[in-house]
């Protein structure tokens, strides 16, 4: 019978403990960020659907307003009824435009936060990879690099939760 190969034990247990602690922090951070990001994406989808619906309703109202203007200009309309309709469609279109713009602003706000969580997730993945390699190669420098990536990931995660204005537009523009 052949014996199982002996697996060498790590020389420095401190490195393995540091790697394990880093993995726990990253896993918890990624799990919480993923839940929040999923909810933000759902809000973005709802805001976008609302925005599209409102702009369609706005266009229909503006079309009705235009039809009434044509009828008044052509002289073939009951003037008091047409003036009431003009006032109604003017009010409705202004309100719809404002609501559609609010839905767009809500979408943009949520997209900004989604970007923060996306960056956090990407940096956390880099941190996990370099941390794992640090454990295998027993190179502290890789662990330190992983900690730097972890710090950046944590920064964007906190910024997303706290709605802080931390958003590297250059990186986002490059990645989108």
BALOBA-1460 file (C-alpha; in Angstrom, 3 decimals):
// residues 176
<rec num="1" residu="x" x="0.000" y="0.000" z="0.000"/>
<rec num="2" residu="x" x="1.180" y="3.390" z="-0.791"/>
<rec num="3" residu="x" x="0.947" y="6.104" z="1.780"/>
<rec num="4" residu="x" x="-0.875" y="9.348" z="1.124"/>
<rec num="5" residu="x" x="1.485" y="12.140" z="0.208"/>
<rec num="6" residu="x" x="2.358" y="14.364" z="3.072"/>
<rec num="7" residu="x" x="1.042" y="17.896" z="2.689"/>
<rec num="8" residu="x" x="3.510" y="20.465" z="3.885"/>
<rec num="9" residu="x" x="2.240" y="22.623" z="6.703"/>
<rec num="10" residu="x" x="2.451" y="26.352" z="6.395"/>
<rec num="11" residu="x" x="5.525" y="27.828" z="8.007"/>
<rec num="12" residu="x" x="3.790" y="30.954" z="9.249"/>
<rec num="13" residu="x" x="0.429" y="30.411" z="10.958"/>
<rec num="14" residu="x" x="0.031" y="34.185" z="11.336"/>
<rec num="15" residu="x" x="-0.321" y="34.509" z="7.571"/>
<rec num="16" residu="x" x="-3.012" y="31.829" z="7.433"/>
<rec num="17" residu="x" x="-4.929" y="33.444" z="10.294"/>
<rec num="18" residu="x" x="-4.703" y="36.842" z="8.577"/>
<rec num="19" residu="x" x="-5.926" y="35.306" z="5.312"/>
<rec num="20" residu="x" x="-8.815" y="33.590" z="7.093"/>
<rec num="21" residu="x" x="-9.871" y="36.817" z="8.812"/>
<rec num="22" residu="x" x="-9.661" y="38.691" z="5.503"/>
<rec num="23" residu="x" x="-11.816" y="36.086" z="3.756"/>
<rec num="24" residu="x" x="-14.463" y="36.330" z="6.499"/>
<rec num="25" residu="x" x="-14.589" y="40.128" z="6.277"/>
<rec num="26" residu="x" x="-14.789" y="40.008" z="2.475"/>
<rec num="27" residu="x" x="-17.484" y="37.314" z="2.479"/>
<rec num="28" residu="x" x="-19.728" y="39.209" z="4.893"/>
<rec num="29" residu="x" x="-19.187" y="42.497" z="3.068"/>
<rec num="30" residu="x" x="-19.916" y="40.917" z="-0.315"/>
<rec num="31" residu="x" x="-23.062" y="39.187" z="0.955"/>
<rec num="32" residu="x" x="-24.530" y="42.371" z="2.440"/>
<rec num="33" residu="x" x="-23.533" y="44.450" z="-0.577"/>
<rec num="34" residu="x" x="-25.033" y="41.907" z="-2.954"/>
<rec num="35" residu="x" x="-28.398" y="42.001" z="-1.159"/>
<rec num="36" residu="x" x="-28.501" y="45.803" z="-1.176"/>
<rec num="37" residu="x" x="-27.355" y="45.975" z="-4.792"/>
<rec num="38" residu="x" x="-30.100" y="43.556" z="-5.844"/>
<rec num="39" residu="x" x="-32.706" y="45.771" z="-4.199"/>
<rec num="40" residu="x" x="-31.253" y="48.848" z="-5.880"/>
<rec num="41" residu="x" x="-31.427" y="47.156" z="-9.283"/>
<rec num="42" residu="x" x="-35.102" y="46.302" z="-8.646"/>
<rec num="43" residu="x" x="-35.750" y="49.964" z="-7.794"/>
<rec num="44" residu="x" x="-33.961" y="51.005" z="-10.978"/>
<rec num="45" residu="x" x="-36.159" y="48.704" z="-13.061"/>
<rec num="46" residu="x" x="-39.309" y="50.073" z="-11.432"/>
<rec num="47" residu="x" x="-38.174" y="53.681" z="-11.942"/>
<rec num="48" residu="x" x="-37.353" y="53.014" z="-15.577"/>
<rec num="49" residu="x" x="-40.741" y="51.386" z="-16.228"/>
<rec num="50" residu="x" x="-42.493" y="54.297" z="-14.508"/>
<rec num="51" residu="x" x="-40.463" y="56.779" z="-16.521"/>
<rec num="52" residu="x" x="-41.342" y="55.120" z="-19.838"/>
<rec num="53" residu="x" x="-45.036" y="54.952" z="-18.931"/>
<rec num="54" residu="x" x="-45.116" y="58.590" z="-17.858"/>
<rec num="55" residu="x" x="-43.343" y="59.818" z="-20.981"/>
<rec num="56" residu="x" x="-45.797" y="57.865" z="-23.136"/>
<rec num="57" residu="x" x="-48.713" y="59.390" z="-21.254"/>
<rec num="58" residu="x" x="-47.093" y="62.827" z="-21.571"/>
<rec num="59" residu="x" x="-46.787" y="62.411" z="-25.339"/>
<rec num="60" residu="x" x="-50.421" y="61.328" z="-25.626"/>
<rec num="61" residu="x" x="-51.535" y="64.332" z="-23.590"/>
<rec num="62" residu="x" x="-49.428" y="66.683" z="-25.696"/>
<rec num="63" residu="x" x="-51.007" y="65.173" z="-28.817"/>
<rec num="64" residu="x" x="-54.507" y="65.802" z="-27.413"/>
<rec num="65" residu="x" x="-53.457" y="69.373" z="-26.585"/>
<rec num="66" residu="x" x="-52.188" y="69.874" z="-30.127"/>
<rec num="67" residu="x" x="-55.434" y="68.495" z="-31.589"/>
<rec num="68" residu="x" x="-57.433" y="70.964" z="-29.483"/>
<rec num="69" residu="x" x="-55.166" y="73.826" z="-30.608"/>
<rec num="70" residu="x" x="-55.763" y="72.869" z="-34.230"/>
<rec num="71" residu="x" x="-59.537" y="72.755" z="-33.652"/>
<rec num="72" residu="x" x="-59.512" y="76.205" z="-32.015"/>
<rec num="73" residu="x" x="-57.333" y="77.677" z="-34.756"/>
<rec num="74" residu="x" x="-59.602" y="76.235" z="-37.445"/>
<rec num="75" residu="x" x="-62.650" y="77.718" z="-35.777"/>
<rec num="76" residu="x" x="-64.555" y="74.426" z="-35.825"/>
<rec num="77" residu="x" x="-64.615" y="73.889" z="-32.067"/>
<rec num="78" residu="x" x="-66.947" y="74.842" z="-29.263"/>
<rec num="79" residu="x" x="-64.718" y="77.580" z="-27.834"/>
<rec num="80" residu="x" x="-65.551" y="77.273" z="-24.093"/>
<rec num="81" residu="x" x="-65.160" y="73.471" z="-24.198"/>
<rec num="82" residu="x" x="-61.945" y="73.747" z="-26.231"/>
<rec num="83" residu="x" x="-60.453" y="76.321" z="-23.841"/>
<rec num="84" residu="x" x="-61.275" y="74.073" z="-20.875"/>
<rec num="85" residu="x" x="-59.650" y="71.132" z="-22.669"/>
<rec num="86" residu="x" x="-56.577" y="73.223" z="-23.519"/>
<rec num="87" residu="x" x="-56.177" y="74.222" z="-19.865"/>
<rec num="88" residu="x" x="-56.697" y="70.611" z="-18.714"/>
<rec num="89" residu="x" x="-54.155" y="69.126" z="-21.154"/>
<rec num="90" residu="x" x="-51.636" y="71.867" z="-20.388"/>
<rec num="91" residu="x" x="-51.880" y="71.121" z="-16.631"/>
<rec num="92" residu="x" x="-51.759" y="67.367" z="-17.179"/>
<rec num="93" residu="x" x="-48.762" y="67.496" z="-19.508"/>
<rec num="94" residu="x" x="-46.806" y="69.696" z="-17.086"/>
<rec num="95" residu="x" x="-47.546" y="67.326" z="-14.190"/>
<rec num="96" residu="x" x="-46.651" y="64.254" z="-16.268"/>
<rec num="97" residu="x" x="-43.390" y="65.831" z="-17.403"/>
<rec num="98" residu="x" x="-42.475" y="66.591" z="-13.792"/>
<rec num="99" residu="x" x="-43.318" y="63.037" z="-12.682"/>
<rec num="100" residu="x" x="-41.327" y="61.505" z="-15.554"/>
<rec num="101" residu="x" x="-38.337" y="63.688" z="-14.705"/>
<rec num="102" residu="x" x="-38.609" y="62.623" z="-11.044"/>
<rec num="103" residu="x" x="-38.595" y="58.959" z="-12.135"/>
<rec num="104" residu="x" x="-35.504" y="59.637" z="-14.272"/>
<rec num="105" residu="x" x="-33.784" y="61.339" z="-11.344"/>
<rec num="106" residu="x" x="-34.652" y="58.366" z="-9.121"/>
<rec num="107" residu="x" x="-33.185" y="55.994" z="-11.713"/>
<rec num="108" residu="x" x="-29.994" y="58.082" z="-12.003"/>
<rec num="109" residu="x" x="-29.615" y="58.219" z="-8.210"/>
<rec num="110" residu="x" x="-29.995" y="54.455" z="-7.925"/>
<rec num="111" residu="x" x="-27.623" y="53.885" z="-10.853"/>
<rec num="112" residu="x" x="-24.972" y="55.946" z="-9.066"/>
<rec num="113" residu="x" x="-25.322" y="53.713" z="-5.997"/>
<rec num="114" residu="x" x="-25.384" y="50.561" z="-8.148"/>
<rec num="115" residu="x" x="-22.020" y="51.608" z="-9.593"/>
<rec num="116" residu="x" x="-20.610" y="51.893" z="-6.073"/>
<rec num="117" residu="x" x="-21.725" y="48.371" z="-5.178"/>
<rec num="118" residu="x" x="-20.436" y="47.016" z="-8.509"/>
<rec num="119" residu="x" x="-17.002" y="48.519" z="-7.846"/>
<rec num="120" residu="x" x="-17.045" y="47.151" z="-4.314"/>
<rec num="121" residu="x" x="-17.841" y="43.670" z="-5.606"/>
<rec num="122" residu="x" x="-15.114" y="43.806" z="-8.248"/>
<rec num="123" residu="x" x="-12.484" y="45.006" z="-5.795"/>
<rec num="124" residu="x" x="-13.569" y="42.371" z="-3.256"/>
<rec num="125" residu="x" x="-13.115" y="39.672" z="-5.904"/>
<rec num="126" residu="x" x="-9.610" y="40.939" z="-6.611"/>
<rec num="127" residu="x" x="-8.922" y="40.974" z="-2.872"/>
<rec num="128" residu="x" x="-10.150" y="37.393" z="-2.477"/>
<rec num="129" residu="x" x="-7.996" y="36.179" z="-5.345"/>
<rec num="130" residu="x" x="-4.807" y="37.856" z="-4.153"/>
<rec num="131" residu="x" x="-5.472" y="36.766" z="-0.575"/>
<rec num="132" residu="x" x="-5.871" y="33.147" z="-1.684"/>
<rec num="133" residu="x" x="-2.644" y="33.312" z="-3.657"/>
<rec num="134" residu="x" x="-0.926" y="34.869" z="-0.628"/>
<rec num="135" residu="x" x="-1.969" y="31.838" z="1.450"/>
<rec num="136" residu="x" x="-0.639" y="29.414" z="-1.173"/>
<rec num="137" residu="x" x="2.621" y="31.199" z="-1.838"/>
<rec num="138" residu="x" x="3.098" y="32.470" z="1.724"/>
<rec num="139" residu="x" x="3.903" y="35.947" z="0.422"/>
<rec num="140" residu="x" x="2.888" y="38.703" z="2.807"/>
<rec num="141" residu="x" x="3.116" y="41.328" z="0.041"/>
<rec num="142" residu="x" x="0.171" y="39.726" z="-1.767"/>
<rec num="143" residu="x" x="-1.838" y="39.776" z="1.439"/>
<rec num="144" residu="x" x="-1.045" y="43.470" z="1.881"/>
<rec num="145" residu="x" x="-2.181" y="44.099" z="-1.685"/>
<rec num="146" residu="x" x="-5.369" y="42.156" z="-0.893"/>
<rec num="147" residu="x" x="-5.897" y="44.303" z="2.175"/>
<rec num="148" residu="x" x="-5.564" y="47.427" z="0.017"/>
<rec num="149" residu="x" x="-8.174" y="46.088" z="-2.384"/>
<rec num="150" residu="x" x="-10.331" y="45.146" z="0.626"/>
<rec num="151" residu="x" x="-10.086" y="48.686" z="1.982"/>
<rec num="152" residu="x" x="-11.174" y="50.126" z="-1.377"/>
<rec num="153" residu="x" x="-14.011" y="47.603" z="-1.639"/>
<rec num="154" residu="x" x="-15.128" y="48.484" z="1.886"/>
<rec num="155" residu="x" x="-14.992" y="52.195" z="1.041"/>
<rec num="156" residu="x" x="-17.330" y="51.755" z="-1.950"/>
<rec num="157" residu="x" x="-19.602" y="49.423" z="0.017"/>
<rec num="158" residu="x" x="-19.964" y="51.962" z="2.839"/>
<rec num="159" residu="x" x="-20.424" y="54.747" z="0.268"/>
<rec num="160" residu="x" x="-23.243" y="52.774" z="-1.339"/>
<rec num="161" residu="x" x="-25.006" y="52.091" z="1.954"/>
<rec num="162" residu="x" x="-24.511" y="55.616" z="3.326"/>
<rec num="163" residu="x" x="-25.184" y="57.279" z="-0.052"/>
<rec num="164" residu="x" x="-21.855" y="59.108" z="0.046"/>
<rec num="165" residu="x" x="-20.706" y="61.006" z="-3.049"/>
<rec num="166" residu="x" x="-17.705" y="58.758" z="-3.704"/>
<rec num="167" residu="x" x="-17.839" y="57.757" z="-7.356"/>
<rec num="168" residu="x" x="-14.800" y="57.438" z="-9.637"/>
<rec num="169" residu="x" x="-16.394" y="58.522" z="-12.893"/>
<rec num="170" residu="x" x="-13.299" y="57.675" z="-14.954"/>
<rec num="171" residu="x" x="-13.327" y="54.033" z="-13.853"/>
<rec num="172" residu="x" x="-17.104" y="53.772" z="-14.335"/>
<rec num="173" residu="x" x="-16.872" y="55.309" z="-17.815"/>
<rec num="174" residu="x" x="-14.138" y="52.845" z="-18.759"/>
<rec num="175" residu="x" x="-16.097" y="49.830" z="-17.448"/>
<rec num="176" residu="x" x="-19.474" y="50.755" z="-18.992"/>
